[in-house]
Amino acid sequence: MFKKLLPKEDKYFEDFNQMISIIKEMAEFNHRIFSFDSPENYIIKMKPLETRCDEISSKITKRLNKTFVTPFDREDIFALVKRLESISDMLLGVTSRVEIFGMTQKIEYAEKLSFIIKEQINELGVSIQDLKIKRENELKAVKDLESQADNIYEQALKELFKNEKDAVELIKKKEILELLEKISDKCQSTANIILTIFLKNN
């Protein structure tokens, strides 16, 4: 059934792969930034990558208005692209906070959360490949990682409110941790879109 729905052109899959490759790079830089591995060297690289994602998203949207045959439902293509674009936007946003807030030291648990996000995005990349070759993927790993992120975020907040005595620093760190947790959630919602596509086309 899924084979019959394949398009005459594979440009959508090429674009998905380009987007997720860029997002993987952003996730790697995000992890290095929150590891405080010369963060300034990576912060400067994030905006050009996010811009490239926006450009690909715009290209896909324009093509949707012109293409009759698509690999799967138009609304699902649009939803997937917008989720990927959101992840890119949020990765830029959270790393920009490090520079804006003048952070100079590690934030407890931020490195762990950034690692989980990197792993989730790697799993999303696998699932996008599976979409093209018509191999069903339940994306369980993305959900499991999101659950881990929730637990770490909760622990991070408990310790932050217990140990941080500077109110301004508390606000900065809380915002960054919250944004990282939201990126993990966005990865899960992206996985849900991909799973929906699998279910609808099998």
N, C-alpha and C positions, 0 to 999 in steps of 0.2 A: 504493500500500500504506500509506504513512504517513498519508495523508489519512483512510483508514478507521479509523485508531486514535485520531483526535482525540476529546477528551472532549466531553461535553455542556456542560461549564463550563470557562471559561478562567481560573479563579481561581488555579490553580497557576502559570501563566505571569505573571499579575499579581504574585504573590508573589516569583517568581524575579527579575522586573524590579525590584521594590522592594529586594530584598536586594542585587542587584548595584549598584544606584544608590547605596545607602548605602555599600557597600564601595568604590565609586569615590571617594566623598567622603573616606572614611577613607584611601585610598591617596594622594589629593591632599594631605591633611593630613600624612600620613607623610612625603611628599617634602618638604614645607615644613619639617617638624620637623628632618629630617636635612640640610636646606639651612641650618639655623639662621636661618630667617626668622621671628624672634620665636616660637620654638618653644613657649613657655609659653601663647601664645594658641590654639594648636592642640591641645596635649596635653589641655587641659581639655575639649575637644569630643569626644574619642575615645570615652570611656566611654558617653555617651548614645547614640551611634551603634551601638556594639557591643551595647548593651542592646536596641535596636530590632531588630537582626539576630536576636538570640536569641528575641525575641518572635515574629517572623515564622516562624522555624524551628519553634518550638513549635506555632504555628497550623497550619503545613503538616502536621506529624506527627499532630496531632489529626484533621485533615481526612482524612488517609490511612486512618485507622481507621473512617471513616464513609462514605467515597465509594466507590461500586462502579466507576464508570468514571473512569479516570485517563488523562492524555495519553500516558503510556508506563509501563513496568513500575514497580510500587511500589518495588521495591528500588533502581531507578535514581533515582527521585525522592528517596528517602531518602538515597541516597549523594550526590547532587548537593547537596542542602540541607546535609548535614553537612560537605561540603567547603567550601561557601561560608561556613558558620558558623565553620569552623576558620580560614579566612583572616581573617575579622573578629576572632576571638579573638587570633590571632597578631599582627595589626596593632596591636591595643591593647597586647598584651604587650611588643612591641619598643619602642613609643613611651613606654610607662610606664617602661622602663629608663632613658631619658634623664633623667627626673625623679628616679627612685629613686637612680641613680648620681651625680646632681648634675653631669651633663655640661654644660659651658659652651662647648665649642669643637667644630668640625666633626670628625667621624671620617673619616679618609681612606677613600674609596671607598663610604662609607655612602650618600652622596647619589646616586651612580651606581646603586647597587643599588635604592634606593627609587624611582628613576625607571623602572628596568626593571620593577619590580613594578607601578607605576602603568600602564605600557603593557600588561603582561600582563592586568591586570584590565580594561582597556578592551577588549582582544581577547575576553576572556570575555564581556563585555557584548554584543558583536556576535554571538558564537556563540549566546547565549541568545535573542537576537532571531531568529536564523536557525532555531533550534529551532521557534519558534512559527509562522514562515511556511514551514516545511518546506524550507528551502534548506540543502543540505549544506555543511558548513564543516569543512575538514580541520585547522583550528587550528594550522597550521604555525608561525605567528608566535609563538604562546605557547611552543612548543618551542625555536624559535630564540633567543628572549629568555632562556629558562631556561639555555641553553648559554652565552650571554653572561654571565649572572649567575654561573654556575659558574667561568668564567675570571676574572672580576673578583674573586670571593671568594678564589680561590686566590692571585691576585696580592696582594690585600689582606692576607692572612695572612702571606705571605712578607715583605712590607714591615713589617708590624706587629711581627713577631718580630725583625726586623733592627734596627728603629729605636726601638722603645719600650723605654725603660730602667726605667720605673717598673712594677713587677710588678702592682700593684693596677690601674693604668690599663690595662695589657695585658689583664688578665682582663676588665675592663668592656668594652673595645672588642671583644675577641674574642667575647664573648657576644652583643653587639649585631649584629656582622657575621654571626655564625652564625645568629641568628634571622632576619635579612633573607634570607639564602640559603635558609633553610627555607621562608620564605613564597613565594619564587619556585618552589621545588619543589612546594609545595602548589598553586600556580596551575597547574602542569603536570599534577598528578594530577587536578585539577578538569577540565582540558581533556580528559584521558583519559576521564573519565566521560561528558562531553558527546559525545565522538567515539563512544564505545560506544553511546550512545543513537541517534545518527545511523545507525550501522551496523546496529543491531538493527531499526530501523524504516524501512529503505529497501529 
